[in-house]
């Protein structure tokens, strides 16, 4: 009788522990089910809509996030450069290209939880569309690096990996079915400390 009760208790313990562990893993990963990949950038267009998958809804509820709706904007996240190598805080990167038409955009480096990296002394933690210097053909080049650079410099630093988060606000091209053909900047590693 004791062996039977112990077996049933062990089964319940494994079922509850395994279920809790699987929920923890499902809620802590950044990806969702409807990813839109454009080069090294990935976005999830249904976040913040009633069509979002149940894991995204649970993640937003747990973290008290306010995701953007489809009409408001779309956040693209890059965890690797254009060659597929993970983005590292101690390395320098050149972010180069153009963006689709958008009313406003922001770019900042983040940690694994999508929170901005700590700002450096007298520096903002990110860049936005109103402060970026552009070339005559409307393309731009941003250097993400721990060391200062002339022109458009995005300050990074520390150890470990990072993500780059590019949020486009009120971008009409992202609302159509051909959004996967949108052109986004490429990310090139230029060196590491």
C-alpha positions, 0 to 999 in steps of 0.5 A: 500500500505504501509503495502504491501511494509513493508511486502515485505521489511521484507521478503527481510530483513529476507531472506538476514539476514538468508542467511548471518547467514547460510553462517557464520555458515557453514563457521565457523564450522571445520567439512566437509562432508567427515570426516575420524574418527580414535578414537578421531581424525578426518581428512578430506582427500579431503581438498586441492583437487579439490574434496573438498566440496564447503564450505571447498573451501569457508572457505579456500578462506576466511581464506587464508589457504593453505591446504595440498593436498592428496599426501602431508599429512593429518591433524587430529584434536582431540577436545575430549579425548578417553573417549569423554570428551572435551579437556581443557587447564587446564587439563593434558593428556597422548597421547600414542600409535603409528603412521603410517609410515610417513616421518614427523609429527607434534603435537600441541595444538590449539584454536577453530580456529585451530591456535596454542596456544601461546608458553610458554617462551622458549618452542616451541608451538608443537612437531615433529617426530624428537624430540620425545623420543620413546620406544623400540617398536616404541610407544611413550608417550607425556604429554600435560599439563600446568605443566612441565613433564619429557620426551615428554612434550607438553605445554598447559595452559590458560582457555577454550577448545582446540584441538590437531592437528596431521599432518602426512606428506607423509604418504603412508598408508593414501592414500589407501581405508583402511585409517580408519584402521590406528592406531593413539594415544589414548588421556587419561585425567590424571588430571585437575587443 
